Amino acid sequence: MRRGDNLNAFQKALLPLRACVFYLGFITIIVALGLVCCTTWFLPFRHLQSIAAMGNYLSLAWLRLTCNIEVKVSGREHIPAGACVILSNHQSSWESFYLQWLLQPVSFVLKRELLWIPFFGWSLALLHPIAIKRARPAEAIRQVFTQGQLRLEDGLKVIIYPEGTRMHPGALGKFKTSGAALAARAGVPVVPISHNAGDHWTLHGFLKYPGTVRLNIGPALHTSNNSAREVTEMARSWIDRSLK
């Protein structure tokens, strides 16, 4: 079934209006919370994370209200209390907002260009991300290892999208091993996460499609007895199965 085929003609006609209303509120929330973060830069990191997470929560609540996109989470009991490496599939922007709220305190591996976005990027820079240049892969891997180890030592969860880019729903790319290798170096578990956010918050499209985002959290994978490649393949296999 193609996206939106379950909607009647009236519901389809409302999609552009609902998306416009969502983005008006979304931009307002991002700018407002970005200003708060930027003007309170001197606060401890975890306070800044809480402020950013509140902005994400409000944005997702607004998404639910305007576009009727619900969220169902399974496997919350698998979330470790302390540091770990999260490997998640990547389909849209939705998962970054939701995971930052759900799993705080966290540090994302992300492309450095995001930090240039006014308000959003400036506040993001205060949240201890691991901002890499994808055009320099060798340097990026070293950065993931060195900065990632520091984040894990501080008790943060490090979130990595091992596909390296966003994929269309139904597609799962090849996983890079850097996340599992980082976890092995730091002696922390890997937790796989899957979701179908791209069915509702599309990869490049403007419209938002009503329905339920299903986010699944898998059991922790321990790195002590397996190679980084083995752990990566275990995580990918679990994500692949949970998406079907």
CYANA upper distance limits for C-alpha pairs under 8 A (distance plus 0.5 A):
  1 MET  CA      5 ASP  CA      7.01
  3 ARG  CA    199 ASP  CA      7.19
  3 ARG  CA    209 TYR  CA      8.01
  4 GLY  CA     12 LYS  CA      7.85
  4 GLY  CA    209 TYR  CA      7.06
  7 LEU  CA     11 GLN  CA      6.24
  7 LEU  CA     12 LYS  CA      6.62
  8 ASN  CA     12 LYS  CA      6.77
  9 ALA  CA     13 ALA  CA      6.69
 10 PHE  CA     14 LEU  CA      6.90
 11 GLN  CA     15 LEU  CA      7.08
 14 LEU  CA     18 ARG  CA      6.58
 15 LEU  CA     19 ALA  CA      6.59
 15 LEU  CA     67 CYS  CA      8.39
 15 LEU  CA    207 LEU  CA      6.69
 15 LEU  CA    208 LYS  CA      7.37
 15 LEU  CA    209 TYR  CA      7.84
 16 PRO  CA     20 CYS  CA      6.67
 16 PRO  CA    206 PHE  CA      8.38
 16 PRO  CA    207 LEU  CA      6.54
 17 LEU  CA     21 VAL  CA      6.77
 18 ARG  CA     22 PHE  CA      6.61
 18 ARG  CA     66 THR  CA      6.30
 18 ARG  CA     67 CYS  CA      6.37
 18 ARG  CA    208 LYS  CA      8.34
 19 ALA  CA     23 TYR  CA      6.67
 19 ALA  CA     66 THR  CA      8.09
 19 ALA  CA     67 CYS  CA      7.41
 19 ALA  CA    206 PHE  CA      7.44
 19 ALA  CA    207 LEU  CA      6.04
 19 ALA  CA    208 LYS  CA      6.46
 20 CYS  CA     24 LEU  CA      6.73
 21 VAL  CA     25 GLY  CA      6.98
 21 VAL  CA     66 THR  CA      7.38
 22 PHE  CA     26 PHE  CA      6.40
 22 PHE  CA     62 TRP  CA      7.23
 22 PHE  CA     63 LEU  CA      6.64
 22 PHE  CA     66 THR  CA      6.29
 22 PHE  CA     67 CYS  CA      7.67
 23 TYR  CA     27 ILE  CA      6.35
 24 LEU  CA     28 THR  CA      6.83
 25 GLY  CA     29 ILE  CA      6.67
 25 GLY  CA     59 SER  CA      8.24
 25 GLY  CA     62 TRP  CA      7.73
 26 PHE  CA     30 ILE  CA      6.67
 26 PHE  CA     59 SER  CA      6.14
 26 PHE  CA     62 TRP  CA      7.87
 27 ILE  CA     31 VAL  CA      6.55
 28 THR  CA     32 ALA  CA      6.51
 29 ILE  CA     33 LEU  CA      6.48
 29 ILE  CA     55 GLY  CA      6.83
 29 ILE  CA     58 LEU  CA      7.87
 29 ILE  CA     59 SER  CA      7.18
 30 ILE  CA     34 GLY  CA      6.23
 30 ILE  CA     55 GLY  CA      7.16
 30 ILE  CA     59 SER  CA      8.45
 30 ILE  CA    119 PHE  CA      7.85
 30 ILE  CA    120 PHE  CA      6.73
 31 VAL  CA     35 LEU  CA      6.58
 31 VAL  CA    119 PHE  CA      6.21
 31 VAL  CA    120 PHE  CA      7.27
 32 ALA  CA     36 VAL  CA      6.87
 33 LEU  CA     37 CYS  CA      6.64
 33 LEU  CA     51 ILE  CA      7.63
 33 LEU  CA     52 ALA  CA      7.18
 33 LEU  CA     55 GLY  CA      6.36
 34 GLY  CA     38 CYS  CA      6.58
 34 GLY  CA     52 ALA  CA      8.23
 34 GLY  CA    119 PHE  CA      5.18
 34 GLY  CA    120 PHE  CA      5.99
 34 GLY  CA    122 TRP  CA      7.77
 34 GLY  CA    123 SER  CA      5.77
 35 LEU  CA     39 THR  CA      6.53
 35 LEU  CA    119 PHE  CA      6.73
 35 LEU  CA    123 SER  CA      8.17
 36 VAL  CA     40 THR  CA      6.58
 36 VAL  CA     51 ILE  CA      8.37
 37 CYS  CA     41 TRP  CA      6.39
 37 CYS  CA     48 LEU  CA      6.77
 37 CYS  CA     51 ILE  CA      7.40
 37 CYS  CA     52 ALA  CA      7.77
 37 CYS  CA    123 SER  CA      6.04
 37 CYS  CA    126 LEU  CA      8.34
 38 CYS  CA    119 PHE  CA      8.06
 38 CYS  CA    122 TRP  CA      7.45
 38 CYS  CA    123 SER  CA      6.18
 40 THR  CA     48 LEU  CA      8.26
 41 TRP  CA     48 LEU  CA      7.98
 41 TRP  CA    126 LEU  CA      7.51
 43 LEU  CA     47 HIS  CA      6.80
 43 LEU  CA     48 LEU  CA      7.03
 44 PRO  CA     48 LEU  CA      7.08
 45 PHE  CA     49 GLN  CA      6.74
 45 PHE  CA    126 LEU  CA      8.03
 45 PHE  CA    127 LEU  CA      7.14
 45 PHE  CA    128 HIS  CA      8.48
 46 ARG  CA     50 SER  CA      6.73
 46 ARG  CA    105 PRO  CA      7.19
 47 HIS  CA     51 ILE  CA      6.89
 48 LEU  CA     52 ALA  CA      6.74
 48 LEU  CA    126 LEU  CA      8.01
 48 LEU  CA    127 LEU  CA      7.40
 49 GLN  CA     53 ALA  CA      6.44
 49 GLN  CA    104 GLN  CA      7.59
 49 GLN  CA    105 PRO  CA      7.02
 49 GLN  CA    127 LEU  CA      6.74
 50 SER  CA     54 MET  CA      6.63
 50 SER  CA    104 GLN  CA      8.27
 51 ILE  CA     55 GLY  CA      7.04
 52 ALA  CA     56 ASN  CA      6.88
 52 ALA  CA    123 SER  CA      8.47
 53 ALA  CA     57 TYR  CA      6.59
 53 ALA  CA    100 GLN  CA      6.85
 53 ALA  CA    101 TRP  CA      5.12
 53 ALA  CA    104 GLN  CA      8.08
 54 MET  CA     58 LEU  CA      6.66
 54 MET  CA    101 TRP  CA      7.88
 55 GLY  CA     59 SER  CA      6.61
 56 ASN  CA     60 LEU  CA      6.67
 56 ASN  CA     97 PHE  CA      5.94
 56 ASN  CA     98 TYR  CA      7.24
 56 ASN  CA    100 GLN  CA      8.09
 56 ASN  CA    101 TRP  CA      6.72
 57 TYR  CA     61 ALA  CA      6.58
 57 TYR  CA     98 TYR  CA      8.02
 57 TYR  CA    101 TRP  CA      7.03
 58 LEU  CA     62 TRP  CA      6.57
 59 SER  CA     63 LEU  CA      6.67
 60 LEU  CA     64 ARG  CA      6.71
 60 LEU  CA     97 PHE  CA      8.36
 60 LEU  CA     98 TYR  CA      7.95
 61 ALA  CA     65 LEU  CA      6.74
 62 TRP  CA     66 THR  CA      6.48
 63 LEU  CA     67 CYS  CA      5.95
 63 LEU  CA     68 ASN  CA      7.35
 63 LEU  CA     69 ILE  CA      6.88
 64 ARG  CA     68 ASN  CA      5.04
 64 ARG  CA     69 ILE  CA      5.13
 64 ARG  CA     70 GLU  CA      6.32
 65 LEU  CA     69 ILE  CA      8.25
 67 CYS  CA    208 LYS  CA      6.86
 67 CYS  CA    209 TYR  CA      7.39
 67 CYS  CA    210 PRO  CA      6.28
 68 ASN  CA    209 TYR  CA      8.44
 68 ASN  CA    210 PRO  CA      5.45
 68 ASN  CA    211 GLY  CA      7.05
 69 ILE  CA    200 HIS  CA      7.73
 69 ILE  CA    209 TYR  CA      7.75
 69 ILE  CA    210 PRO  CA      5.36
 69 ILE  CA    211 GLY  CA      5.55
 69 ILE  CA    212 THR  CA      6.17
 69 ILE  CA    213 VAL  CA      7.57
 70 GLU  CA    210 PRO  CA      8.35
 70 GLU  CA    211 GLY  CA      6.67
 70 GLU  CA    212 THR  CA      5.10
 70 GLU  CA    213 VAL  CA      6.64
 71 VAL  CA    212 THR  CA      5.85
 71 VAL  CA    213 VAL  CA      5.25
 71 VAL  CA    214 ARG  CA      6.52
 71 VAL  CA    215 LEU  CA      7.86
 72 LYS  CA    212 THR  CA      7.22
 72 LYS  CA    213 VAL  CA      6.72
 72 LYS  CA    214 ARG  CA      5.46
 72 LYS  CA    215 LEU  CA      6.71
 73 VAL  CA    214 ARG  CA      6.55
 73 VAL  CA    215 LEU  CA      5.35
 73 VAL  CA    216 ASN  CA      6.40
 73 VAL  CA    217 ILE  CA      8.18
 74 SER  CA    214 ARG  CA      8.38
 74 SER  CA    215 LEU  CA      6.96
 74 SER  CA    216 ASN  CA      5.48
 74 SER  CA    217 ILE  CA      6.67
 75 GLY  CA     79 ILE  CA      8.18
 75 GLY  CA    216 ASN  CA      6.52
 75 GLY  CA    217 ILE  CA      5.18
 75 GLY  CA    218 GLY  CA      6.73
 75 GLY  CA    219 PRO  CA      8.30
 76 ARG  CA    217 ILE  CA      6.89
 78 HIS  CA    191 VAL  CA      8.36
 78 HIS  CA    217 ILE  CA      7.00
 78 HIS  CA    218 GLY  CA      6.84
 78 HIS  CA    219 PRO  CA      5.82
 78 HIS  CA    220 ALA  CA      7.12
 79 ILE  CA    103 LEU  CA      8.47
 79 ILE  CA    191 VAL  CA      8.10
 79 ILE  CA    217 ILE  CA      7.96
 79 ILE  CA    220 ALA  CA      8.47
 80 PRO  CA     84 CYS  CA      7.60
 80 PRO  CA    220 ALA  CA      8.48
 82 GLY  CA    155 GLY  CA      6.16
 82 GLY  CA    156 LEU  CA      7.47
 82 GLY  CA    157 LYS  CA      7.78
 83 ALA  CA    152 LEU  CA      5.91
 83 ALA  CA    153 GLU  CA      8.05
 83 ALA  CA    154 ASP  CA      8.43
 83 ALA  CA    155 GLY  CA      5.18
 83 ALA  CA    156 LEU  CA      5.55
 83 ALA  CA    157 LYS  CA      5.37
 83 ALA  CA    158 VAL  CA      8.15
 83 ALA  CA    188 VAL  CA      7.09
 84 CYS  CA    152 LEU  CA      7.44
 84 CYS  CA    156 LEU  CA      7.82
 84 CYS  CA    157 LYS  CA      5.48
 84 CYS  CA    158 VAL  CA      6.94
 84 CYS  CA    183 ALA  CA      7.50
 84 CYS  CA    188 VAL  CA      5.73
 84 CYS  CA    189 PRO  CA      5.73
 84 CYS  CA    190 VAL  CA      6.41
 84 CYS  CA    191 VAL  CA      7.58
 85 VAL  CA    157 LYS  CA      6.33
 85 VAL  CA    158 VAL  CA      5.38
 85 VAL  CA    159 ILE  CA      6.47
 85 VAL  CA    160 ILE  CA      7.79
 85 VAL  CA    179 GLY  CA      7.18
 85 VAL  CA    180 ALA  CA      7.97
 85 VAL  CA    182 LEU  CA      8.33
 85 VAL  CA    183 ALA  CA      6.46
 85 VAL  CA    188 VAL  CA      7.64
 85 VAL  CA    189 PRO  CA      6.91
 85 VAL  CA    190 VAL  CA      5.34
 85 VAL  CA    191 VAL  CA      6.75
 86 ILE  CA    157 LYS  CA      7.46
 86 ILE  CA    158 VAL  CA      6.54
 86 ILE  CA    159 ILE  CA      5.14
 86 ILE  CA    160 ILE  CA      6.53
 86 ILE  CA    179 GLY  CA      8.47
 86 ILE  CA    190 VAL  CA      6.34
 86 ILE  CA    191 VAL  CA      5.38
 86 ILE  CA    192 PRO  CA      6.43
 86 ILE  CA    193 ILE  CA      7.55
 87 LEU  CA    159 ILE  CA      6.81
 87 LEU  CA    160 ILE  CA      5.78
 87 LEU  CA    161 TYR  CA      6.36
 87 LEU  CA    162 PRO  CA      6.90
 87 LEU  CA    179 GLY  CA      7.59
 87 LEU  CA    190 VAL  CA      7.48
 87 LEU  CA    191 VAL  CA      6.68
 87 LEU  CA    192 PRO  CA      5.39
 87 LEU  CA    193 ILE  CA      6.64
 87 LEU  CA    235 ALA  CA      7.79
 88 SER  CA    159 ILE  CA      8.02
 88 SER  CA    160 ILE  CA      7.11
 88 SER  CA    161 TYR  CA      5.84
 88 SER  CA    162 PRO  CA      7.59
 88 SER  CA    192 PRO  CA      6.38
 88 SER  CA    193 ILE  CA      5.13
 88 SER  CA    194 SER  CA      6.24
 88 SER  CA    239 ILE  CA      8.40
 89 ASN  CA    161 TYR  CA      6.46
 89 ASN  CA    162 PRO  CA      7.72
 89 ASN  CA    163 GLU  CA      7.39
 89 ASN  CA    172 LEU  CA      7.80
 89 ASN  CA    193 ILE  CA      7.46
 89 ASN  CA    194 SER  CA      6.22
 89 ASN  CA    195 HIS  CA      7.60
 89 ASN  CA    239 ILE  CA      7.98
 90 HIS  CA     95 GLU  CA      7.86
 90 HIS  CA    161 TYR  CA      6.55
 90 HIS  CA    163 GLU  CA      7.64
 90 HIS  CA    165 THR  CA      7.25
 90 HIS  CA    166 ARG  CA      5.31
 90 HIS  CA    167 MET  CA      6.65
 91 GLN  CA     95 GLU  CA      8.32
 91 GLN  CA    166 ARG  CA      5.21
 91 GLN  CA    167 MET  CA      5.46
 91 GLN  CA    168 HIS  CA      6.49
 91 GLN  CA    169 PRO  CA      7.16
 91 GLN  CA    196 ASN  CA      7.94
 91 GLN  CA    197 ALA  CA      6.83
 91 GLN  CA    198 GLY  CA      5.42
 91 GLN  CA    202 THR  CA      8.02
 91 GLN  CA    203 LEU  CA      6.69
 92 SER  CA    166 ARG  CA      6.78
 92 SER  CA    167 MET  CA      8.42
 92 SER  CA    197 ALA  CA      6.99
 92 SER  CA    198 GLY  CA      6.02
 92 SER  CA    201 TRP  CA      6.72
 92 SER  CA    202 THR  CA      6.56
 92 SER  CA    203 LEU  CA      5.55
 93 SER  CA     97 PHE  CA      7.39
 93 SER  CA    201 TRP  CA      7.94
 93 SER  CA    203 LEU  CA      8.34
 94 TRP  CA     98 TYR  CA      6.70
 94 TRP  CA    197 ALA  CA      6.93
 94 TRP  CA    201 TRP  CA      7.04
 95 GLU  CA     99 LEU  CA      6.19
 95 GLU  CA    197 ALA  CA      7.46
 96 SER  CA    100 GLN  CA      6.54
 97 PHE  CA    101 TRP  CA      7.05
 98 TYR  CA    102 LEU  CA      6.56
 99 LEU  CA    103 LEU  CA      6.13
 99 LEU  CA    104 GLN  CA      8.28
100 GLN  CA    104 GLN  CA      6.19
100 GLN  CA    105 PRO  CA      8.07
100 GLN  CA    106 VAL  CA      6.89
103 LEU  CA    157 LYS  CA      7.83
104 GLN  CA    156 LEU  CA      8.29
104 GLN  CA    157 LYS  CA      8.02
105 PRO  CA    156 LEU  CA      6.01
105 PRO  CA    157 LYS  CA      7.03
106 VAL  CA    156 LEU  CA      5.60
106 VAL  CA    157 LYS  CA      5.11
106 VAL  CA    158 VAL  CA      6.22
106 VAL  CA    159 ILE  CA      7.50
107 SER  CA    127 LEU  CA      7.58
107 SER  CA    128 HIS  CA      6.47
107 SER  CA    129 PRO  CA      5.43
107 SER  CA    130 ILE  CA      7.32
107 SER  CA    151 ARG  CA      7.53
107 SER  CA    156 LEU  CA      7.08
107 SER  CA    157 LYS  CA      6.70
107 SER  CA    158 VAL  CA      5.34
107 SER  CA    159 ILE  CA      6.69
108 PHE  CA    129 PRO  CA      5.57
108 PHE  CA    130 ILE  CA      6.49
108 PHE  CA    131 ALA  CA      8.49
108 PHE  CA    158 VAL  CA      6.30
108 PHE  CA    159 ILE  CA      5.35
108 PHE  CA    160 ILE  CA      6.87
109 VAL  CA    129 PRO  CA      6.66
109 VAL  CA    130 ILE  CA      5.16
109 VAL  CA    131 ALA  CA      6.49
109 VAL  CA    132 ILE  CA      7.69
109 VAL  CA    144 VAL  CA      7.84
109 VAL  CA    158 VAL  CA      7.88
109 VAL  CA    159 ILE  CA      6.84
109 VAL  CA    160 ILE  CA      6.03
109 VAL  CA    161 TYR  CA      8.16
110 LEU  CA    114 LEU  CA      8.08
110 LEU  CA    129 PRO  CA      7.60
110 LEU  CA    130 ILE  CA      6.75
110 LEU  CA    131 ALA  CA      5.58
110 LEU  CA    132 ILE  CA      6.69
111 LYS  CA    131 ALA  CA      5.87
111 LYS  CA    132 ILE  CA      5.56
111 LYS  CA    133 LYS  CA      6.43
111 LYS  CA    134 ARG  CA      7.06
112 ARG  CA    116 TRP  CA      8.28
112 ARG  CA    131 ALA  CA      5.05
112 ARG  CA    132 ILE  CA      5.66
112 ARG  CA    133 LYS  CA      6.32
113 GLU  CA    117 ILE  CA      8.18
113 GLU  CA    133 LYS  CA      8.50
114 LEU  CA    121 GLY  CA      6.04
115 LEU  CA    120 PHE  CA      8.05
115 LEU  CA    121 GLY  CA      4.32
115 LEU  CA    122 TRP  CA      6.29
115 LEU  CA    124 LEU  CA      6.99
115 LEU  CA    125 ALA  CA      6.49
116 TRP  CA    121 GLY  CA      5.91
116 TRP  CA    122 TRP  CA      7.33
117 ILE  CA    121 GLY  CA      5.00
117 ILE  CA    122 TRP  CA      7.35
118 PRO  CA    122 TRP  CA      6.63
119 PHE  CA    123 SER  CA      6.43
120 PHE  CA    124 LEU  CA      6.54
121 GLY  CA    125 ALA  CA      6.66
122 TRP  CA    126 LEU  CA      7.54
123 SER  CA    127 LEU  CA      7.57
124 LEU  CA    128 HIS  CA      8.25
124 LEU  CA    129 PRO  CA      7.75
125 ALA  CA    129 PRO  CA      7.00
128 HIS  CA    151 ARG  CA      8.46
130 ILE  CA    143 GLN  CA      7.88
130 ILE  CA    144 VAL  CA      7.12
130 ILE  CA    147 GLN  CA      7.05
130 ILE  CA    148 GLY  CA      7.60
132 ILE  CA    140 ALA  CA      5.78
132 ILE  CA    143 GLN  CA      7.64
132 ILE  CA    144 VAL  CA      8.41
133 LYS  CA    137 PRO  CA      7.79
133 LYS  CA    139 GLU  CA      8.30
133 LYS  CA    140 ALA  CA      6.61
134 ARG  CA    140 ALA  CA      7.13
136 ARG  CA    140 ALA  CA      6.58
137 PRO  CA    141 ILE  CA      6.66
138 ALA  CA    142 ARG  CA      6.98
139 GLU  CA    143 GLN  CA      6.69
140 ALA  CA    144 VAL  CA      6.69
141 ILE  CA    145 PHE  CA      6.83
141 ILE  CA    178 SER  CA      7.38
142 ARG  CA    146 THR  CA      6.64
143 GLN  CA    147 GLN  CA      6.18
143 GLN  CA    148 GLY  CA      7.96
144 VAL  CA    148 GLY  CA      5.62
144 VAL  CA    149 GLN  CA      8.41
144 VAL  CA    178 SER  CA      8.15
144 VAL  CA    182 LEU  CA      8.04
145 PHE  CA    149 GLN  CA      6.43
145 PHE  CA    178 SER  CA      8.39
145 PHE  CA    182 LEU  CA      6.19
146 THR  CA    150 LEU  CA      7.16
147 GLN  CA    151 ARG  CA      6.79
148 GLY  CA    152 LEU  CA      6.68
148 GLY  CA    158 VAL  CA      7.37
148 GLY  CA    182 LEU  CA      7.52
149 GLN  CA    153 GLU  CA      6.61
149 GLN  CA    182 LEU  CA      7.53
149 GLN  CA    185 ARG  CA      8.27
149 GLN  CA    186 ALA  CA      6.56
150 LEU  CA    154 ASP  CA      6.81
151 ARG  CA    155 GLY  CA      7.17
151 ARG  CA    156 LEU  CA      6.03
151 ARG  CA    157 LYS  CA      8.06
151 ARG  CA    158 VAL  CA      7.65
152 LEU  CA    156 LEU  CA      5.61
152 LEU  CA    157 LYS  CA      6.95
152 LEU  CA    158 VAL  CA      7.44
152 LEU  CA    186 ALA  CA      7.66
153 GLU  CA    186 ALA  CA      8.31
160 ILE  CA    179 GLY  CA      6.90
161 TYR  CA    165 THR  CA      7.88
162 PRO  CA    174 LYS  CA      8.27
162 PRO  CA    175 PHE  CA      5.32
162 PRO  CA    176 LYS  CA      5.60
162 PRO  CA    177 THR  CA      7.77
162 PRO  CA    178 SER  CA      8.23
162 PRO  CA    179 GLY  CA      7.47
163 GLU  CA    172 LEU  CA      8.19
163 GLU  CA    173 GLY  CA      5.85
163 GLU  CA    174 LYS  CA      6.21
163 GLU  CA    175 PHE  CA      5.35
163 GLU  CA    176 LYS  CA      6.91
164 GLY  CA    175 PHE  CA      8.29
164 GLY  CA    176 LYS  CA      8.06
166 ARG  CA    203 LEU  CA      7.60
167 MET  CA    171 ALA  CA      6.62
167 MET  CA    172 LEU  CA      7.21
167 MET  CA    173 GLY  CA      7.57
167 MET  CA    203 LEU  CA      7.94
168 HIS  CA    198 GLY  CA      7.14
168 HIS  CA    203 LEU  CA      7.17
169 PRO  CA    196 ASN  CA      7.19
169 PRO  CA    198 GLY  CA      6.00
169 PRO  CA    199 ASP  CA      6.74
170 GLY  CA    243 LEU  CA      8.42
172 LEU  CA    240 ASP  CA      7.71
175 PHE  CA    232 THR  CA      7.35
175 PHE  CA    233 GLU  CA      8.22
175 PHE  CA    236 ARG  CA      7.49
176 LYS  CA    232 THR  CA      8.01
177 THR  CA    181 ALA  CA      6.63
177 THR  CA    228 ALA  CA      6.45
177 THR  CA    229 ARG  CA      6.34
177 THR  CA    232 THR  CA      6.35
178 SER  CA    182 LEU  CA      6.53
178 SER  CA    228 ALA  CA      8.22
179 GLY  CA    183 ALA  CA      6.83
179 GLY  CA    232 THR  CA      8.40
180 ALA  CA    184 ALA  CA      6.68
180 ALA  CA    190 VAL  CA      7.14
180 ALA  CA    223 THR  CA      7.96
180 ALA  CA    228 ALA  CA      5.43
180 ALA  CA    229 ARG  CA      7.97
180 ALA  CA    231 VAL  CA      6.74
180 ALA  CA    232 THR  CA      6.47
181 ALA  CA    185 ARG  CA      6.72
181 ALA  CA    227 SER  CA      8.44
181 ALA  CA    228 ALA  CA      5.44
182 LEU  CA    186 ALA  CA      6.72
183 ALA  CA    187 GLY  CA      6.30
183 ALA  CA    188 VAL  CA      5.60
183 ALA  CA    189 PRO  CA      6.66
183 ALA  CA    190 VAL  CA      6.98
183 ALA  CA    223 THR  CA      7.44
184 ALA  CA    188 VAL  CA      7.02
184 ALA  CA    189 PRO  CA      8.27
184 ALA  CA    223 THR  CA      5.74
184 ALA  CA    224 SER  CA      7.24
184 ALA  CA    228 ALA  CA      7.59
187 GLY  CA    223 THR  CA      7.63
187 GLY  CA    224 SER  CA      7.79
188 VAL  CA    222 HIS  CA      7.78
188 VAL  CA    223 THR  CA      7.81
189 PRO  CA    220 ALA  CA      6.33
189 PRO  CA    221 LEU  CA      6.04
189 PRO  CA    222 HIS  CA      5.29
189 PRO  CA    223 THR  CA      6.76
190 VAL  CA    220 ALA  CA      6.06
190 VAL  CA    221 LEU  CA      5.48
190 VAL  CA    222 HIS  CA      6.91
190 VAL  CA    223 THR  CA      7.92
190 VAL  CA    231 VAL  CA      8.38
190 VAL  CA    235 ALA  CA      8.50
191 VAL  CA    217 ILE  CA      7.78
191 VAL  CA    218 GLY  CA      6.68
191 VAL  CA    219 PRO  CA      6.86
191 VAL  CA    220 ALA  CA      5.16
191 VAL  CA    221 LEU  CA      6.64
191 VAL  CA    235 ALA  CA      8.15
192 PRO  CA    217 ILE  CA      6.68
192 PRO  CA    218 GLY  CA      5.76
192 PRO  CA    219 PRO  CA      7.84
192 PRO  CA    220 ALA  CA      7.80
192 PRO  CA    235 ALA  CA      5.96
192 PRO  CA    236 ARG  CA      8.30
192 PRO  CA    238 TRP  CA      7.78
192 PRO  CA    239 ILE  CA      7.15
193 ILE  CA    215 LEU  CA      7.62
193 ILE  CA    216 ASN  CA      6.11
193 ILE  CA    217 ILE  CA      5.16
193 ILE  CA    218 GLY  CA      6.58
193 ILE  CA    239 ILE  CA      7.05
194 SER  CA    215 LEU  CA      6.24
194 SER  CA    216 ASN  CA      5.71
194 SER  CA    217 ILE  CA      7.26
194 SER  CA    239 ILE  CA      5.82
194 SER  CA    242 SER  CA      7.31
194 SER  CA    243 LEU  CA      7.21
195 HIS  CA    213 VAL  CA      7.25
195 HIS  CA    214 ARG  CA      5.95
195 HIS  CA    215 LEU  CA      4.84
195 HIS  CA    216 ASN  CA      6.75
195 HIS  CA    243 LEU  CA      7.47
196 ASN  CA    200 HIS  CA      8.35
196 ASN  CA    213 VAL  CA      6.26
196 ASN  CA    214 ARG  CA      6.51
196 ASN  CA    215 LEU  CA      7.59
196 ASN  CA    243 LEU  CA      7.79
197 ALA  CA    201 TRP  CA      6.33
197 ALA  CA    202 THR  CA      8.03
197 ALA  CA    213 VAL  CA      5.90
197 ALA  CA    214 ARG  CA      8.00
198 GLY  CA    202 THR  CA      5.19
198 GLY  CA    203 LEU  CA      6.65
199 ASP  CA    209 TYR  CA      7.74
199 ASP  CA    213 VAL  CA      8.37
200 HIS  CA    208 LYS  CA      6.00
200 HIS  CA    209 TYR  CA      5.00
200 HIS  CA    210 PRO  CA      6.82
200 HIS  CA    211 GLY  CA      7.39
200 HIS  CA    212 THR  CA      8.40
200 HIS  CA    213 VAL  CA      7.77
201 TRP  CA    205 GLY  CA      8.38
201 TRP  CA    207 LEU  CA      7.96
201 TRP  CA    208 LYS  CA      5.78
201 TRP  CA    209 TYR  CA      7.30
202 THR  CA    206 PHE  CA      7.98
202 THR  CA    207 LEU  CA      7.91
202 THR  CA    208 LYS  CA      7.49
216 ASN  CA    242 SER  CA      7.70
218 GLY  CA    238 TRP  CA      7.95
221 LEU  CA    231 VAL  CA      7.42
221 LEU  CA    234 MET  CA      8.47
221 LEU  CA    235 ALA  CA      8.17
222 HIS  CA    226 ASN  CA      8.13
222 HIS  CA    231 VAL  CA      8.32
223 THR  CA    227 SER  CA      7.42
223 THR  CA    228 ALA  CA      7.78
223 THR  CA    231 VAL  CA      7.22
226 ASN  CA    230 GLU  CA      6.39
226 ASN  CA    231 VAL  CA      6.73
227 SER  CA    231 VAL  CA      6.74
228 ALA  CA    232 THR  CA      6.51
229 ARG  CA    233 GLU  CA      6.65
230 GLU  CA    234 MET  CA      6.63
231 VAL  CA    235 ALA  CA      6.65
232 THR  CA    236 ARG  CA      6.64
233 GLU  CA    237 SER  CA      6.45
234 MET  CA    238 TRP  CA      6.70
235 ALA  CA    239 ILE  CA      6.69
236 ARG  CA    240 ASP  CA      6.50
237 SER  CA    241 ARG  CA      6.67
238 TRP  CA    242 SER  CA      6.65
239 ILE  CA    243 LEU  CA      6.76
240 ASP  CA    244 LYS  CA      7.40
